Amino acid sequence: MDLFSDIEQQEKEELLQLRAELTEANRLYYVENAPTMSDRDFDFKMHRLQDLEKIYPELADASSPTQHVGSDLGSSKFISIRHRYPMLSLGNTYNKEEIEDWVRKLPTDVEIVCELKYDGLSISLWYENGHLTHALTRGDGVQGDDVLRNILTIPSIPTTLNSPLANLPYVELRGEVLLPWENFERLNRERESNEEPLFANPRNAASGTLKLLDPEEVRRRGLIAYLYYLLGDQLPGQTHWERLEMARQGGFPISDAIRVCHSVDEVMEFITYWDTERKNLPVATDGIVLKVNNLQQQQALGYTAKTPRWAIAYKFPAEKQLTTLEKITYQVGRTGVVTPVANLTPIQLSGTIVQRATLHNEDFIRQLNIQEGDRVWVEKGGEIIPKITGKEESDPNNATASYTFIHTCPECGTNLVRVEGEAAWRCPNDTSCPPQLKGKLEHFVSRKAMDIDGLGEETIDLLFEQNLIRNIADIYDLRKEDIAKQEGFGDKSAEKILSGIEASKHVPWPRVLFALGIRMIGETTAKKIARRFPSIDTLQWATTEELTSIEDVGEQIAHNIVTYFQDETNLSILVRLREAGVQLTTNLQEGDNTSTRQSLAGKTIVISGTFSRHSRDEYKDMIEQYGGRNAGSVSGKTSFILAGENMGPEKRHKAESLGIPMVTEDEFLQML
């Protein structure tokens, strides 16, 4: 009896522990976009919790993660709206036998629609009287955040309904917002360069992007969407397949990877085919969704508290391999961050040879408890990015000594420092540590910064080794004969580089600020800072309080800016850049007189839609340069709306009701 009591007590404690653990995992996944638990571990723990709750019904709790979907609510940035139809999650399994059982339990001769399970952010699009009016995230399944202004940046999503859906009073389409692999990798490269936290996967990147306040940055990142479910009033069609085809005819992005299956064998063929073929797709997928095709049968099967009984998801198992962590080496970035790298015994994984993987930082290594000589599990995140997920605990060859991070820079020997609150160790020798100096030069000449043609990574390495350039100001002292005499160069190559250097003197101030490489200042943040401080002189004397009042500028970024201008080396470089003719101030068009520059004085302007001549940020700059004020919402104080293509329907309706004029892009430029 005591034995059974002990087991019961242990299981009850396990139940409560799992609830707390999964609740926190949901918060990190949906709200923070920083998952710490793999999907597979989460699913197994959720199944275990469900089993325990069946054994101990007296511990039932409506707030248990088994009773509701994970929530992405948690921000006051967006208005939350109640879903017309609850947005439930799907039951899932990694076991093909369970899929076969699910199919066999369905009514005889049932049709099953098989679709790819895209790994993105769920979205619900509302069309009222033919117009897109709301775009809600899943939220907690009952209500979601309205992210319409960001959804409007996705070109494939129509803003108005076309035939055969055009005349319906209410139509709702559900789907996934995704960040393609190519855009995900570009975004993480940018974040790594700016020392911003990397996104764990495209799903979290898409979620973080869709919750940004700046639609222009959302547009730049390049989200796409696939829609997979159609709901609404008075919808025609008797099957899920028919409604998807209606949506496709209406111009909506519907995947081609859909098949109507009539047997278990056909379902398994579909799963087997896409388990391999999905690796060739431009977006992340993590499984297959099976849905009963007939809508009346769906209704008859009904729902549980959080999942429909007429649908289930099969999740692909991650491909992983065991290999040996032979050596940990260290790379120094342009801002001094020291990143550990795992050098592995080569293995083949998802069709490619893997022999290196990032270890991120000291905390990551300690969390996995790995060291040189260990046998480690390696898998490819989304079949592309190699990552170490753990070690083989039973390997008798595992060493017992604890891992120790290096204390000195592997490049210059300087003692490393670790800033409180940061995970990274850093080399503080930013004035003579070679990788930092070369990294700053490479960043300065890059396309989104000064865009100096001819100065690539190899050329910078060569000029650096010849002591011709050691900092960014040295670039403007380069002479034709210095370049032409280098191996592989000549007069034409030298002239091309000097021409690119000369052209860079016309790069506008926001891009110059980005090019300076101040830690954690990315391209978008640089634009926002430059709008508030239109010259290097005004920025140099900015206080922490003034800086943190700018959107997306926190205490750490403000500290980095203030510290940058306290460094004598940086100040001397800025003097040389000014003398070279680099734009360190916002440059109004030559020939503008004072009255022209104030042509928008006293006017409050709202920008809406997309533009062909300039970006939204550039138009915001123009408005401020010419004395106007930017506003994010339409009110009685709005002077006019700068209206581009695909203008938001809510802004248009409110402007029309208030009698506020709408100015086209060409009309606005004529004003200036």
N, C-alpha and C positions, 0 to 999 in steps of 0.2 A: 504493500500500500504506500509506504514511504517512497519507494522507487517511482511509482506512478505520479505521486504528488510532486516529486522533484522534476520529473519530465514536464508535467503540466505547467509548473511555475517557470521553467526555462523557456517553454514555448510561448507563454504569455509575455515574458520579458522580450523575447525575440520579436513578437508581433509589434509591441510598442516601439522597439528600436527600429524596425523596418519602416513603420509609419513615419517616424521622425526623419530617418535617412532619406526616404523617397520624397517626402515633402520638401526637404532642403535641395535634393537633386532637381526636382521640378523647378524650384525658384532659380537655381543657377542656370538651368537649361533655357527656360522660357523668358525670364526677366533679365538676368545678367548676361545672357548669351555667352556663358563661360562654363560649359559642362565639365564636370570632374568624374563622371561615371559613364562608361561605355553603354551604348544602347542595349547590348546583349546582357550586361550585368543588371541594368535597370529592369529589363523585361523579366529576367529570372527572379529577381527579388520581388517584383510585383506579383508574379504567379505564386511565389511562396507566401506572400502576405495574404493573397486571396484564399489560399488553402487554409491558413491559420484562422482567418476570420470565419470560415465555414465551421471549423472545429470549435471555436469559442464565440458563438453569437452574442453572448452576454457582454462582449467587449465592442459591440458594434458602435461605430462613430461616423456620423454623416460627413465629417471633415476628412475622413480617411482618403488617401490618394486613390484607393480602389473605387471610390464613389463619385469621383468627378475628374474631369480632364485637367491636365496641367495648364496653368494660366500664364499668359504673357502680359496681363495687366500689371501695373506697378509704376506707372508714370502719369503725371498730371499734364504732360505735354499735349495729349490728344483727348478729344471728347470720347467717352465710352457710350455705346448705344446697345440696347438689348437686341439680340438676334430674333428675327421673326420665327426662325426654326432653330432649335438648339443645334450647336455645332459639336457633335460627339467625336470621340476618337474611335479607332478600330481595334478590335481584338486581334492579337497577332501570335504567330508561332514561328519557330525556326525548324519545325519538324514536318517533313513532307507527309508522314503517316497521319498527322493530325489534320492536314489539309484534305487528304483522301477521306477521312472520317467525316469531316464537315460536309464535303460534297455528297457523300452517300446518304447523309441524314436529310438532305433536301428533298422536296417533292419529286416524284418521278417525272422524267423528261424535262427537267428544268434546264433553262439556258443560263450559262454563267459568263459574264463579261470579265475578261482578264485584262488588267491594265498595269503599267509600270507604276511603282510607288516612288514618286519623286521626293527627294529629301530637301524640302524647302519649308517655307512658312505658309501656313494655311491662310486663305483669304476668302472673303465673301463679298461679292460685288452686287450691289442693289441697283436695278434699273427701274425707275418709276416713270410711267408715261413715256417710255422710250429713251430716257436720259439717265446716265450714270450719276447717282446722287450720293452714294456712300460706298466705302470700301472698308470692311471690318476685319480685323484680325480674329483669330479664334477666341482670344481672351480666356475666360474661364469656361467657355462653352455656352454660357447664358448671355453674356455681353462681351463686346470686343471694342478695341480702339479703332476709331475712324481715321484711316491713313490715306484718305482720298487724294490729297494733294501730292503724295508721293507715288501713288498708283498711276496718276496721270503722266508720270515720266516714262512709263513702259509703253513703247509705241504700239505693241501688238494688241493692247486692250482697247476696244472701241469705246468711245464716249457716248455714242448713241446706238440704239438697236437698229439692225437692218432686217429685211425680210429673211425668214418667215416669222421673226419674233417682234417686228416693229410695232404692231398694233396692240400688244398685250399690256394691261395696266401695271403689272408687277412681274418682273423676272429677276431671279437671283441665280448667279453662277458662282460655283465654288471651285477652288483650285489651289495651286501652289505657286508662290513667288520664289524664284530661284536665281542664284548667282552662278553663271557658267564657270566651269573650271578655269578657263583662260583668264576671266576677269577676277576670279578669286585669287589666283596666284599673283596677278599684277597688284591687286590691293594689298596682299600680305607683304609683297616686296616693298611697296611704298611704306607700309606701316613699320616694317623692320628697319628701313632706312631712317625713318623718323623716330625710331625707338618707341613706337606705340605697341601695345599688346597685340599679338597676332590672333586672328580668328582661328578657332580650332577646326572649323570645317565650313563648307559653303552655306550650310543651313544657318549657322549662327551669324555668318557674315550677312546673309540675306535679311535675317531678322533685325540685326543691328542697323543695317542700312535703311530698312523700311521705317524705323523709329527715329530717323534723323529729322531735325527741324528744317534743314536746308534742302529743298527739292532739287536744286541744281547739283548738289553733291550726290544725291540719289541718282540723278540722271547720269552723271559722270561714271558712276560705278557699274552701270549696265545691267540692271535686273531684267529678267524675262519672266514669263508666266506660262503655265499649262493649266487649263481648266478641265474639270472632270465630272461635274455634277450640275444639273439644271433643276431648279425648283421654281415655284411661282403659282400665280392665280390663272386658272383657265388654260393651262398648258396643254397643247395637243400631244399625241403620242402615247403609246401603251407600254413602251419599253425604255429602259435606260439607254440602249443603243440608239433608238430613234431620236431621243432628245439630244444626245451628243452630236448626231449628224445635223440636227437643226441648228445647234450652236455653231458647228463648223461652217454651215452655209451662211450663218449670220456674221461671219468674219472673226469668230473667236479662236484663240490659239488652242486647238485640241490635238493631243498627241496622235501620231499615226500608229503607235505601238499598242493597239487595242485589238482584241479578238473575241468573238463570241464562241464559246466552247460548249460542247454538248455531252462531254463525258470526262471522267477522271483522267483518262489517257491524254485527251487533248489539253487539259489543264497542265498536266505534267510536262507535255511537250513544250508548252509556252514557257513554263518556269525554267526548264533546262536550256532552252534557246537563249533566253535573256540573261541567265546567270553568266554566260560568256559574253554575249553581244553588248551588254550594258557598258562594258569597259571601253567601248568605242564611242559612247555618247558624250556630248559636250557638257552634260550636267550630271549631278550626283543622283544616283538611285540607290535604294537600299532594300528593294523587295518587289513583290507583285501583290496587287489588290484584286480580290475576287468579289464580284457583286452579282447577286441574283438579277437577271435582266428584266423580268416581268415586274412592273410596278405594283400590280395587285398582289403578287406573291410577296413582294417586299413588305407591303402593308400588313399582310397576314402574319408574317414572321415577326414583325415588331422589333422592339428594342429592350435592352437591359438599361440599367441606370446610366451607363456611360458609353455603350457601344450598340450599334445595330446588329441584330441577329442575322440579317441577310447579307452581311459582308464580313470578310476576314482578310488579314494581310499575312503573306508569307515573307519572312525576312531572310535575305541571303546571308549565309555565314561569312564572316570576314576571312579572307585568305591570309594565313599567317605561317611563318616558318621559324624554327629554332636555328640560331647560329651563335657564334662566339663573338663577344665583344673583345676584340684584340687589343685595342688601345684607345684612350681618350686624348684627343688633341684639342687645341684651343685656337679660336679665330678672334681677331681684334677688329671691331667695326670702326666706322669713321668717327663715332662719338665716344669711342673708348670702351664700349661694352664688350666683355670677353665671353664668347659663346663656346661651350664645350661641344665637341663633335664626336660621335661614336664611329670608330673605324671597325668594320665588321668583316668576318670571314664571308666572302661573296656568296650570295644565294640568289636563286631565281624566284621572283615573286610577281605574279600577275603579268608574266611575259617579259619582264626586264630584270637585269642583274642589279642587285642592291648591295652596296658595300659601305655606304655612309648614311648616317641619320643624325639629325640635330638632337642634342640633349637639353636644349633650351637654357637651363641655368642650374645652379647648385641645388636649389630646392627640389627641382624635378628629379635629379639624380638620387637625392636622399629619399624622396617619396617612393621611388621604385626600388630603392636599396640595391643598386647595381654598382659594379666596379669592373675593372679590367680582369679578363679571364672568365667572367660569368657566361653561362649559356642564356641567351635572351630571346624572347619572342618578338618578332618583327612582323608588322602588318602594314599594308598600304591604306592610308586614309582615303576612302573613295577611289581606291585602285591607283592612286597617283603619288601621294606623298608618303615616303617610308617613315614609320614611327615605331619606337620601342614601347611595348605595352607592359612588359614585366619580365621576370627571369624565371628560369626553371629551378624551382626550389629544391627538387630532389637530386640535382646534378651534384655528384660527389666532388667534382673538381672546383666547385664554387669556393672562392677565397673567403676567409673569415675576417680579414682586416677591414676596418671601416674606410669609406672613401673620403679623401681630403682634396678640396678644391685648391688650385694653385694660388700662391700668395703674391707672386710677382708677374709682371707683364711678360709674355713669351717673346715679345718683339723688342722691347727696350729695357726690360729689367726693373721698371718702376714698381714700387709696392702698390698693389691693387687696393681700392677702397670700395666699400659697399654702403651706399646711401640708405639711411633709415627709411623703411617703407618700400624699398625697391628690392626686386629679386636678383638683380644682376650685380656682378662685380665689374668694376670699371677701372681702366687705366687713366689716371688723372693727368698724364703727361701729354696734353693735347697740342703742345708747341713743338715737340720733336719726336713723337712716336710715329714711325714711318707709315703703318697702315692707317692711322688717323689722318695724317697729313694728306696721303694719297686719296683716302676716302672723301675728304672734304673737297679736294680738287675735282674728283670725278663727279661728285654731287653738284658742284658749282657749274660745270660745263654741260650737265645733262639736259635732255630735250625740254623738260618742263621747268627747268631753271633758266640758265643763260643761253642754252642751246647753241653752243659754239661748235660749228661744223669742223670736223677734222681732228678734234681733240678727244679721241676715244681712250679707253682704259690702257691699251698698250702704248699709245703715244705719251700719255701722262707718265706711265711707268718709266719710259725711256728718258723723258725730259727731267723727271725727278732724279733718276740715277745719275744724270749728268749735272745735277745741281743747278739746272736752269730755272726750275720752279720749285718752291718749297711751300708757298701759300698762294691764295687766290689772287692777291694783288700782283704777284710776279708774272702772271699770265699777260698782263698789259705792258710788261717791259720786254717781252720776247721780241727778238730781232730776226729778220729774214735769214741772215747768214748763220745764226745760231741753230735754226731749225734745219736749213737746207743741208748743212754738213753732217747731219745725223745719218746713220746707216739706213738705207731704204727711203730716204727723203731727197728732195731736190727743190729747185726754184718753184715749180708749179705747186708742189705739196705745201711748201712754206707759204706761198701766196694765198692758197686756199685757207690755211689756218689763220693767217693774219686778217683775211677778209671776214672770217667768222668772228674773230675777236672784235673787230671794228663794229660789226653788226650788233654784237651783244651790248654795245653802249646805248642802244635804243630800246633794250628790254625794259618794260615798265616796272615801277617801284614794287608792286606786290610780288612779282616773280623774283626780283632782286632780293627781297626779304627772305623768300623761300630758299634762294640759292645760297644765302649766307650760312645756312646749315645750323642755325640755333636749335639746340636739342628740343625735340618733340614738336617743332613747328612744321606741320605739313603744308601742302599746297593750299588747301582750303582755309586752314587757320591763318596762314599768311595773308590771304586776301581780306579776311575779316579784320585782322590787326591793321593792315594798311588802310582800310577804309576809315578806321578810327584815328589812326596816326599817319597823316599823308606825307611824312618825310622821316628820314633817319634822325633829324634833329629833334622832332617832337617825340619820337619813340625813345630816344636816348634818355630823356628825362622823365619818362612815364613812371608812375608809382605802381606798386602792386595792386592797390585798390582800383586804380584806373584800368589796369590791364585785366583784372578778373571781372570787370563789368562787361567785357566783350564775350559774346557767345562762344562757347567751347574753349575758353581760356581759363584754366583753373590755377590753383596756387602754384603747382609745380612748373607749369609753363611760364607763369609770370616770374617766378624765381629764376628760371633759366634765362629769360630776357634781361632782367636786372643784372644778373651775374655776368652775362655776355658783355654788357657795356661798362662793367667795372674792370675789365681786363685790358691792360695797356697795349698788349699785342694786337687785340682785336681793334682797338681804337686807331692804332697806327695803320692797320690794313684798310680801315674805312677811309682814312685821310687819303691814302694812295688811290683807292677806288674813285673817290670824288675827283681827284686831280686827273685821273685817266678819262673822266667823262661818263662814268657809269651813273645811271639814273637812280639817285637816292632820295628822290622826291616825286610826288605825283605830278606828271607833266601834262598840263592843259594844252589844248591845240594852239599852235603858234598863230599869232594874229588875233586871238580872241581879245576883245577889249573888256573893260570892267563890266559894262552893262550886259554884254553877251554872257559873261561868266555867271551873272546873277539872273539869267533869264528864267530860272525856275524858283527864284527866291520866294519863300512863303507858301510854296505849293507842297501838298502832301500827296504822294503818288504810290499807287499799288501796282505791282507787276504781276501779271498772270499769263500763263501759257508758255509756248515755246517760240524761239526766235531764230532767224537765219543769218542776220547780219552780225550780231554780237551775242555773247552769253548773258544770262540774267545778272551774274555778278558784275559784268562790265557795265550793264545798264544801271545797276545800283550805284556804281562808282560815278557814272556820268551825272546821275541825279544829284548826288552830294556835291560833286565838283561845280555844278551850275546852281547851287544854292537851294536845291529842293530837299525834301525829307522822304525817306522810304517808310512805308507802312506795310504790315503783313495782312491786314484785314480791311474790308470796305466799311466805311462809316460815313456819317453826315459830313465829317471833316475832310473826306477824300476829295482832292481837286480833280483828278482824272485817273483812269486806269490805263496803263501801258499794256495793251491787249495783244497777245500773240496767238499762234495757232493752238487749238485744243484748250482754250481758256476754260477755267473751272466753271461748271454750270451754276454753282451756288453764288460765286462772285458775280457772274453775269446777271443772274436774277436779282441779286441785291442792288447792283449798280443801276439796273433798269428801274427798279422800284423807287430808288432815291433820286433818279434823274441825273446820275453821274456820267459824264461823257467818257467814251472809250476811244483811245488814241492808238492808231496802228503804229507799227515799227517805223515805217517810212515817215509818217507824219511827225513822230517824236524826233527823229533825226533832223527833220527840217526845222523844228523848233530851235534846235541847238545851233 
